[in-house]
């Protein structure tokens, strides 16, 4: 039995001496995989709805935290990078839990200035976080190539932020986000938990409180762009369902580094091809 490059077709009961038949089948499969299948005209959009089964929390890089990185914080303004801070100051500024909480999440549109304005804000997570969660389930499915999935499945943003990404990236139009939906009667709440403060080089430091938002009831409408010639909608649904069960999204997720938590898990609700 010979498995071809695309990973789908099998050639069985081929005699060892029939080399021409094997070569012809392999070349035909190569042509199908590299010429016919990656057809940009087969681009489709699948809208997938998921619903959280466990609490969800997510924290972006805080502005203050960027100053503790090696070389200091790099902030681009008008396309120019100011000098970096080479030495970290020994004195620490007093922490302000409210400011840290308001700066701990991404938002589509204007950022709330007060805690009372958080329930009406469009809190969101970057598209690469959602995509990484979905692709993380590729190893859980038999017969689905992780490498193939990585090149033909992408997440389209439902909104954009005009804030500059962390670490000095210079996207003038901001970056894409996927909004976190929640019921009006169950808004996100303030939450603090002990986290380990990592020093430069990944060394473990002292424990400190993290101030984040927690969603006890949440859902997402995810727009997934894919090539229908390389992957079927049923396979994407299987990816999403398995990602919700064993990978999770956000902080304290099952697939996190050295994680024994189960936050960020979700279930598949429905899917529809919309484009």
Secondary structure, 3 states (H helix, E strand, C coil): CEECCCCCCEECCCCCCCHHHHHHHHHHHHHHHHHHHCCHHHEEEEEEEEEECCCECCCCCCHHHHCCCCCCCCCEECCEECCCCCCCCCCCCCCCHHHHHHCCCEEECCCCCCHHHHHHCEEEEEHHHHHHHHHCCHHHCCCCCHHHHHCCEEEECCEEECCCCCCCCCCCCCEEEEECECCCCCCCEEEEEEEEEECHHHCEEEEEEEEEEEECCCEEEEEEEEECCCCCHHHHHHHHHHHHHHCCCCCCECCCCCCCCCECCEEEEEEEECC
